[in-house]
Amino acid sequence: MTYEIKRLSDYSEESLLNELRRVAKILNKNTLSQREFNQYGKAGHRVVTTKFGSWNTALQKAGLTIEHVRNISSEELFAEIDKVWNQLGRQPQWREMRQLGKFSMDTYTHRFGSWLKALEEFVRWKNKVEGNNLADLKEISPEILIDQPQKPRKAKKVEYGEPIDFLGLRHAPVNEQGVVYLFGILSRQLGFIIEAVRTDFPDCEGKRQIPGKQERWERVSIEFEYRSSHFREHNHNPAECDVIVCWEHDWKECPIEVISLKEIMEKIKKK
């Protein structure tokens, strides 16, 4: 058995382009989807889109064929949102749609301008479709709407972290979103000023006071993870991030600084 770490030695543009060509050659294809690259490549597709601005730009620079968005109808895109929405039981976030949907997120942004606008168009389409279906039912058989028994709504189980009762937060985080919220509460006390929070890697751009120089600040790039090891699992490039903010620090060999909110909360409790 051959053991190999699935990671590039560097994340330069040329290195990423060569990796795109290598994976395409393995699959004997002239183009690549983001899922295929994530499966066979030595980097995540987010590293590529961050470096080149979009997935299609990277494909073009690598000499590969772009899968044109025009071949996918808006109804197909909306149907995929509908599927993921029902699977989650709520509106899907950008990351969730990228993980669970079959179409590239570039497809949605190129078609509608942004993920939010795609959701807005989906809601209009969905309401129109369901409204038309309801009208058809009334024309065919009005009693169908009256006599059908209502199925009880199945309550979705919600999991909570351990009780911490800290500044309005009742429970410890159980996911990345909880980490983002708790860091927002603690950020100023930890010496950070937040400039922007986004969905692309790295998640957050901020400034931090330089130790020993209280009037001086330095720019820092922050990635939020529930566990620090998720940074490695997501194939993020350590060279493009300064700090990992997580709940649980379980990656002792991590090459960059880690702030464990769990450890900070334990220190606060002891005071």
C-alpha contacts under 8 A as a table, 3 or more apart, distances in Angstrom:
res1	aa1	res2	aa2	distance
6	K	41	G	7.57
6	K	42	K	4.82
6	K	43	A	7.43
7	R	42	K	4.47
7	R	43	A	5.89
7	R	235	N	7.29
8	L	11	Y	6.65
8	L	15	S	7.85
8	L	42	K	5.59
8	L	43	A	6.62
10	D	15	S	6.77
11	Y	15	S	5.96
11	Y	16	L	6.15
11	Y	237	N	7.21
12	S	15	S	5.17
12	S	16	L	6.28
13	E	16	L	5.24
13	E	17	L	6.12
13	E	51	K	7.04
13	E	52	F	7.87
14	E	17	L	5.06
14	E	18	N	6.10
15	S	18	N	5.19
15	S	19	E	6.24
16	L	19	E	4.96
16	L	20	L	6.26
16	L	48	V	6.81
17	L	20	L	5.08
17	L	21	R	6.35
17	L	58	A	7.08
17	L	59	L	7.95
17	L	61	K	7.26
17	L	62	A	5.16
18	N	21	R	5.05
18	N	22	R	6.06
18	N	62	A	7.26
19	E	22	R	4.94
19	E	23	V	6.22
19	E	41	G	6.67
19	E	42	K	7.32
20	L	23	V	5.40
20	L	24	A	6.20
20	L	32	L	7.85
20	L	37	F	7.31
20	L	41	G	7.45
20	L	59	L	7.50
20	L	62	A	6.80
21	R	24	A	5.09
21	R	25	K	6.12
21	R	62	A	6.47
21	R	64	L	7.64
22	R	25	K	5.13
22	R	26	I	6.31
23	V	26	I	5.03
23	V	27	L	6.31
23	V	37	F	6.75
23	V	40	Y	6.30
23	V	41	G	6.11
24	A	27	L	5.19
24	A	28	N	5.84
24	A	29	K	5.21
24	A	30	N	6.39
24	A	31	T	6.51
24	A	32	L	6.33
25	K	28	N	4.77
25	K	29	K	6.41
26	I	29	K	7.94
29	K	32	L	7.14
30	N	64	L	5.41
30	N	65	T	5.60
31	T	59	L	7.27
31	T	64	L	5.24
31	T	65	T	4.85
31	T	66	I	6.37
31	T	67	E	7.13
32	L	36	E	6.32
32	L	37	F	6.71
32	L	59	L	7.72
32	L	64	L	7.87
33	S	36	E	5.26
33	S	37	F	6.43
33	S	104	S	7.49
34	Q	37	F	5.13
34	Q	38	N	6.15
34	Q	45	H	5.73
34	Q	55	W	7.76
34	Q	104	S	6.84
35	R	38	N	5.07
35	R	39	Q	6.20
35	R	45	H	7.97
36	E	39	Q	5.11
36	E	40	Y	6.17
36	E	41	G	7.77
37	F	40	Y	5.34
37	F	41	G	4.89
37	F	43	A	7.85
37	F	44	G	7.16
37	F	45	H	6.55
38	N	41	G	5.58
38	N	42	K	7.71
38	N	43	A	6.82
38	N	44	G	5.22
38	N	45	H	6.11
41	G	44	G	7.24
42	K	235	N	7.90
43	A	47	V	6.86
43	A	48	V	7.99
43	A	235	N	5.48
43	A	236	H	7.48
44	G	47	V	5.66
44	G	48	V	7.13
44	G	234	H	6.70
44	G	235	N	5.24
44	G	236	H	6.95
45	H	48	V	5.07
45	H	49	T	6.30
45	H	55	W	7.69
46	R	49	T	5.09
46	R	50	T	5.94
46	R	200	D	7.40
46	R	201	F	6.93
47	V	50	T	5.21
47	V	51	K	6.16
47	V	201	F	7.50
47	V	236	H	6.70
47	V	237	N	7.12
48	V	51	K	5.16
48	V	52	F	6.15
48	V	53	G	7.95
48	V	54	S	7.63
48	V	55	W	6.81
48	V	58	A	6.92
49	T	52	F	5.28
49	T	53	G	5.08
49	T	54	S	4.50
49	T	55	W	5.12
49	T	58	A	7.24
50	T	53	G	5.41
50	T	54	S	7.13
50	T	200	D	7.37
50	T	201	F	7.07
52	F	55	W	7.33
52	F	57	T	6.29
52	F	58	A	5.73
53	G	57	T	6.95
53	G	58	A	7.95
54	S	57	T	5.35
54	S	58	A	6.58
54	S	106	D	7.16
55	W	58	A	5.24
55	W	59	L	6.34
55	W	106	D	7.09
56	N	59	L	5.01
56	N	60	Q	6.10
56	N	66	I	5.89
56	N	67	E	7.95
57	T	60	Q	5.10
57	T	61	K	6.24
58	A	61	K	5.17
58	A	62	A	6.14
59	L	62	A	5.08
59	L	63	G	6.35
59	L	64	L	5.05
59	L	65	T	6.59
59	L	66	I	6.40
60	Q	63	G	5.18
60	Q	64	L	5.54
60	Q	65	T	6.60
60	Q	66	I	6.70
61	K	64	L	7.47
68	H	71	N	6.13
69	V	72	I	5.69
69	V	107	T	5.87
69	V	110	H	7.78
69	V	111	R	7.44
70	R	73	S	6.98
72	I	76	E	6.51
72	I	77	L	7.25
73	S	76	E	5.26
73	S	77	L	6.59
74	S	77	L	5.03
74	S	78	F	6.08
75	E	78	F	5.02
75	E	79	A	5.98
76	E	79	A	5.05
76	E	80	E	6.32
77	L	80	E	5.26
77	L	81	I	6.50
77	L	103	F	7.51
77	L	108	Y	7.57
78	F	81	I	5.07
78	F	82	D	6.13
78	F	122	F	5.52
78	F	125	W	7.72
79	A	82	D	4.91
79	A	83	K	6.19
80	E	83	K	5.04
80	E	84	V	6.34
80	E	101	G	6.30
80	E	102	K	7.35
80	E	103	F	7.98
81	I	84	V	5.26
81	I	85	W	5.91
81	I	92	P	7.76
81	I	97	M	7.47
81	I	101	G	7.36
81	I	122	F	7.58
82	D	85	W	5.07
82	D	86	N	6.17
83	K	86	N	5.35
83	K	87	Q	6.15
84	V	87	Q	4.86
84	V	88	L	6.19
84	V	92	P	6.75
84	V	97	M	6.89
84	V	100	L	6.62
84	V	101	G	6.64
85	W	88	L	5.36
85	W	89	G	5.79
85	W	90	R	5.43
85	W	91	Q	5.40
85	W	92	P	5.65
86	N	89	G	4.88
86	N	90	R	6.84
88	L	91	Q	7.50
88	L	92	P	7.02
92	P	96	E	5.87
92	P	97	M	5.96
93	Q	96	E	5.19
93	Q	97	M	6.15
94	W	97	M	5.26
94	W	98	R	6.24
94	W	105	M	7.86
94	W	115	W	6.91
94	W	199	T	7.42
95	R	98	R	5.05
95	R	99	Q	6.25
95	R	199	T	7.54
96	E	99	Q	5.11
96	E	100	L	5.95
96	E	101	G	7.88
97	M	100	L	5.22
97	M	101	G	5.10
97	M	105	M	7.72
98	R	101	G	5.69
98	R	102	K	7.82
98	R	103	F	7.67
98	R	104	S	6.77
98	R	105	M	6.12
101	G	104	S	7.84
103	F	107	T	6.82
104	S	107	T	5.37
104	S	108	Y	7.32
105	M	108	Y	5.27
105	M	109	T	6.45
105	M	115	W	7.76
106	D	109	T	5.12
106	D	110	H	5.87
107	T	110	H	5.33
107	T	111	R	6.05
108	Y	111	R	5.16
108	Y	112	F	5.87
108	Y	113	G	7.38
108	Y	114	S	6.82
108	Y	115	W	6.29
108	Y	118	A	6.26
109	T	112	F	5.35
109	T	113	G	4.64
109	T	114	S	4.33
109	T	115	W	5.79
109	T	118	A	7.36
110	H	113	G	5.62
110	H	114	S	7.47
111	R	118	A	7.98
112	F	115	W	7.45
112	F	117	K	5.91
112	F	118	A	5.35
113	G	117	K	6.47
113	G	118	A	7.49
114	S	117	K	5.26
114	S	118	A	6.26
115	W	118	A	4.96
115	W	119	L	6.30
116	L	119	L	5.12
116	L	120	E	6.30
117	K	120	E	4.94
117	K	121	E	6.19
118	A	121	E	5.19
118	A	122	F	6.08
119	L	122	F	4.92
119	L	123	V	6.21
120	E	123	V	5.25
120	E	124	R	6.47
121	E	124	R	5.16
121	E	125	W	6.16
122	F	125	W	5.01
122	F	126	K	5.91
123	V	126	K	5.03
123	V	127	N	6.00
124	R	127	N	5.33
124	R	128	K	6.12
125	W	128	K	5.14
125	W	129	V	6.09
126	K	129	V	5.13
126	K	130	E	6.06
127	N	130	E	5.22
127	N	131	G	5.86
128	K	131	G	5.03
128	K	132	N	6.16
129	V	132	N	5.16
129	V	133	N	6.22
130	E	133	N	5.01
130	E	134	L	6.10
131	G	134	L	5.12
131	G	135	A	6.31
132	N	135	A	5.10
132	N	136	D	6.31
133	N	136	D	5.11
133	N	137	L	6.32
134	L	137	L	5.14
134	L	138	K	6.38
135	A	138	K	5.20
135	A	139	E	6.39
136	D	139	E	5.22
136	D	140	I	6.31
137	L	140	I	5.22
137	L	141	S	5.92
137	L	142	P	6.63
137	L	144	I	7.66
137	L	145	L	7.82
138	K	141	S	5.50
138	K	142	P	4.54
138	K	145	L	7.71
139	E	142	P	6.75
141	S	144	I	5.74
141	S	145	L	7.93
142	P	145	L	5.83
142	P	146	I	7.21
143	E	146	I	5.04
143	E	147	D	5.96
144	I	147	D	5.58
144	I	148	Q	6.00
145	L	148	Q	6.04
159	E	174	V	7.83
160	Y	171	H	6.28
160	Y	172	A	7.31
160	Y	173	P	7.61
160	Y	174	V	6.67
161	G	171	H	5.11
161	G	172	A	4.53
161	G	173	P	5.76
161	G	174	V	5.61
162	E	171	H	5.39
162	E	172	A	5.31
163	P	170	R	5.73
163	P	171	H	4.29
163	P	172	A	6.18
164	I	169	L	7.17
164	I	170	R	5.66
164	I	171	H	5.20
164	I	172	A	6.00
165	D	168	G	6.36
165	D	169	L	5.50
165	D	170	R	4.21
165	D	171	H	6.40
166	F	169	L	5.12
166	F	170	R	6.43
167	L	185	I	7.83
169	L	172	A	7.60
169	L	182	L	7.77
172	A	178	G	7.54
173	P	176	E	7.48
173	P	177	Q	7.69
173	P	178	G	4.39
173	P	179	V	5.80
173	P	182	L	7.74
173	P	226	Y	7.88
173	P	247	W	6.98
174	V	178	G	6.41
174	V	226	Y	7.22
175	N	178	G	5.48
175	N	179	V	6.68
175	N	225	E	7.85
175	N	226	Y	5.30
176	E	179	V	5.00
176	E	180	V	6.37
176	E	224	F	6.41
176	E	225	E	5.23
176	E	226	Y	4.66
176	E	246	C	7.66
177	Q	180	V	5.10
177	Q	181	Y	6.36
178	G	181	Y	5.13
178	G	182	L	6.19
179	V	182	L	5.25
179	V	183	F	6.02
179	V	224	F	6.90
179	V	225	E	7.19
179	V	226	Y	6.44
179	V	245	V	7.56
179	V	246	C	6.21
179	V	247	W	6.13
179	V	261	L	7.69
180	V	183	F	5.22
180	V	184	G	6.20
180	V	224	F	6.60
181	Y	184	G	5.08
181	Y	185	I	6.62
182	L	185	I	5.11
182	L	186	L	6.34
182	L	261	L	7.87
183	F	186	L	4.95
183	F	187	S	5.34
183	F	245	V	7.79
183	F	261	L	7.51
184	G	187	S	5.30
184	G	188	R	7.94
185	I	188	R	7.54
186	L	189	Q	5.38
186	L	190	L	6.17
187	S	190	L	5.06
187	S	191	G	6.39
187	S	192	F	5.16
187	S	193	I	6.96
187	S	194	I	7.83
188	R	191	G	5.11
188	R	192	F	5.15
188	R	193	I	6.35
189	Q	192	F	7.42
191	G	208	R	5.58
191	G	209	Q	5.66
192	F	206	G	6.66
192	F	207	K	5.63
192	F	208	R	4.51
192	F	209	Q	6.80
193	I	206	G	5.48
193	I	207	K	5.11
193	I	208	R	6.32
194	I	197	V	7.68
194	I	204	C	7.48
194	I	205	E	6.33
194	I	206	G	4.25
194	I	207	K	6.46
195	E	204	C	7.64
195	E	205	E	5.49
195	E	206	G	4.82
195	E	207	K	7.34
196	A	204	C	5.68
196	A	205	E	5.22
196	A	206	G	6.82
197	V	203	D	5.75
197	V	204	C	4.44
197	V	205	E	6.54
198	R	201	F	7.87
198	R	202	P	7.86
198	R	203	D	5.17
198	R	204	C	6.17
199	T	202	P	7.95
199	T	203	D	5.79
200	D	203	D	5.81
201	F	223	E	7.03
201	F	236	H	7.82
202	P	205	E	7.63
202	P	221	S	6.30
202	P	222	I	5.91
202	P	223	E	5.04
202	P	240	E	7.51
202	P	241	C	6.42
203	D	221	S	7.73
203	D	222	I	6.04
203	D	223	E	4.92
203	D	224	F	6.37
204	C	221	S	5.93
204	C	222	I	4.88
204	C	223	E	6.24
204	C	224	F	7.83
205	E	219	R	7.50
205	E	220	V	6.12
205	E	221	S	4.85
205	E	222	I	6.16
206	G	219	R	5.90
206	G	220	V	5.38
206	G	221	S	6.45
206	G	222	I	7.52
207	K	217	W	6.03
207	K	218	E	5.33
207	K	219	R	4.41
207	K	220	V	5.56
208	R	217	W	5.25
208	R	218	E	5.38
208	R	219	R	6.51
208	R	220	V	6.87
209	Q	213	K	7.17
209	Q	214	Q	6.11
209	Q	215	E	7.34
209	Q	216	R	5.93
209	Q	217	W	4.41
209	Q	218	E	6.46
210	I	213	K	5.30
210	I	214	Q	6.44
210	I	216	R	5.75
210	I	217	W	5.40
210	I	218	E	6.42
211	P	214	Q	6.77
213	K	216	R	5.31
213	K	217	W	8.00
214	Q	217	W	7.79
220	V	241	C	7.72
220	V	242	D	5.78
220	V	243	V	7.24
221	S	240	E	7.66
221	S	241	C	5.15
221	S	242	D	5.16
221	S	243	V	6.41
222	I	241	C	6.12
222	I	242	D	6.09
222	I	243	V	4.87
222	I	244	I	5.75
222	I	245	V	6.84
223	E	231	F	7.94
223	E	241	C	6.94
223	E	243	V	6.47
223	E	244	I	5.00
223	E	245	V	6.23
224	F	244	I	5.99
224	F	245	V	5.02
224	F	246	C	5.90
225	E	228	S	5.98
225	E	230	H	6.23
225	E	231	F	6.68
225	E	244	I	7.06
225	E	245	V	6.36
225	E	246	C	4.87
225	E	247	W	7.42
226	Y	230	H	7.23
226	Y	246	C	4.98
226	Y	247	W	5.27
226	Y	248	E	6.50
227	R	230	H	5.56
227	R	231	F	7.83
227	R	246	C	5.50
227	R	247	W	6.03
227	R	248	E	4.87
227	R	249	H	5.79
227	R	250	D	6.44
228	S	231	F	5.80
228	S	232	R	7.78
228	S	244	I	6.74
228	S	245	V	7.59
228	S	246	C	5.79
228	S	247	W	7.90
228	S	248	E	6.56
228	S	249	H	5.08
228	S	250	D	5.92
228	S	251	W	5.77
228	S	254	C	7.94
228	S	258	V	7.32
229	S	232	R	5.36
229	S	233	E	6.47
229	S	249	H	7.45
229	S	250	D	6.04
229	S	251	W	5.04
229	S	254	C	7.96
230	H	233	E	4.77
230	H	234	H	5.97
231	F	234	H	5.31
231	F	235	N	6.60
231	F	236	H	5.89
231	F	244	I	7.86
232	R	235	N	5.18
232	R	236	H	6.23
233	E	236	H	7.84
237	N	240	E	5.63
237	N	241	C	7.16
238	P	241	C	5.41
238	P	242	D	7.55
238	P	255	P	7.08
238	P	256	I	6.71
239	A	242	D	7.73
241	C	244	I	7.74
241	C	256	I	7.86
242	D	256	I	6.39
242	D	257	E	6.63
243	V	256	I	6.32
243	V	257	E	4.97
243	V	258	V	5.70
243	V	259	I	7.23
244	I	256	I	7.43
244	I	257	E	6.33
244	I	258	V	4.74
244	I	259	I	6.17
245	V	258	V	5.98
245	V	259	I	4.84
245	V	260	S	6.19
245	V	261	L	7.26
246	C	249	H	6.64
246	C	258	V	7.41
246	C	259	I	6.32
246	C	260	S	5.18
246	C	261	L	6.15
247	W	260	S	5.26
247	W	261	L	4.87
247	W	262	K	5.14
248	E	260	S	5.73
248	E	261	L	7.18
248	E	262	K	6.02
248	E	263	E	7.88
249	H	252	K	7.42
249	H	258	V	7.31
249	H	259	I	7.84
249	H	260	S	5.67
251	W	254	C	5.49
254	C	257	E	7.55
254	C	258	V	7.80
260	S	263	E	5.40
260	S	264	I	6.48
261	L	264	I	4.90
261	L	265	M	6.06
262	K	265	M	5.15
262	K	266	E	6.28
263	E	266	E	5.10
263	E	267	K	6.40
264	I	267	K	5.15
264	I	268	I	6.30
265	M	268	I	4.97
265	M	269	K	6.24
266	E	269	K	5.18
266	E	270	K	6.52
267	K	270	K	5.27
267	K	271	K	6.72
268	I	271	K	5.42
